[in-house]
Amino acid sequence: MNECEIPEEGSGYCGIVWNKGGRLIPITGSYDHAYLHWYLDPHPTNCVAGPVCPEKNHRGFYNLAVFFAGCNLDCLFCQNMEHKYMIKDGKMDPFEGIIMSSRELADIAMRSKVSCVCYFGGDPTPHSPYAIKTSREILKRAEKVKSIKRICWETNGLENPNIIHEMARLSLESGGIVKIDWKAYTPSVYEALTEINGEKALQRIKENIRVISSMDEREEPPLLVVSTLVVPHYIDEEEVKGIARYLSRINPYIPYILLAFAPQHLMHDVPATSKRQMERVYTIARKEGLKRVFIGNFWLLR
């Protein structure tokens, strides 16, 4: 998305892809390895797609949460800022994450009590070759033992459309969900909050939403879920209105999750989302024709 021109011995915007002797390789030195940390999150999890997740009542089972270092955005309000400290001065911090092969991660995913895998971070985009390879291996093994392993993604939606198509195919095949976090509708607002080209970002997000929507051949669970973090003074009714209008014209049944903002990273001077603001944006999203609007982390509302 950022169309990085990476000089020799330099890295791309995400800090994950490096130019080593004229070859583009990940910081781990191999596309078969990724720098991450993982944990088993018991169902029901705090997954953004929770309101429509088929695993939410599957108690006693776990989501394998895979948290990647690095991101192709640099959001001022980052709610998962831990990924920013996993790489320091171009080096992986051994105390913040581990290097794991695709086979090792697949081994964990195949534990009997793991019912789904969710890639997030940071963002899975810079690690997509690794995550796709790992997911294929997981589904191949799951088919042999007649086990359900849902493949899910939480991403900003800025992948190359060919990559998002394969991510969505893996989710469709496994009963998983692709969750796109749409930051803002106005290009200038998007750019101010994320520090990348807002016009290009909006074009890519819209294209990828169309790609995923065109693949959705099932009623439940939905293949695509879209979320927006409601940041006071930035993401208001107009921003949510634009996003909701676009989604409703594609498919009014696309689940739309509105998330409360908590002061984080470089925006500690911005208050948490108020109940009043959340009510306003919820109402406008419904008025624009969306049938499935949810408030995600309502416990953060003030």
PyMOL commands that set and color helices and strands:
alter all, ss='L'
color gray80, all
select helices_A, chain A and resi 50-52+81-85+102-109+125-145+161-174+187-194+198-215+237-250+275-287+298-300
alter helices_A, ss='H'
color red, helices_A
select strands_A, chain A and resi 17-20+23-26+33-42+62-68+87-88+91-92+98-101+114-121+150-155+178-181+224-230+256-260+293-295
alter strands_A, ss='S'
color yellow, strands_A
deselect
rebuild
show_as cartoon
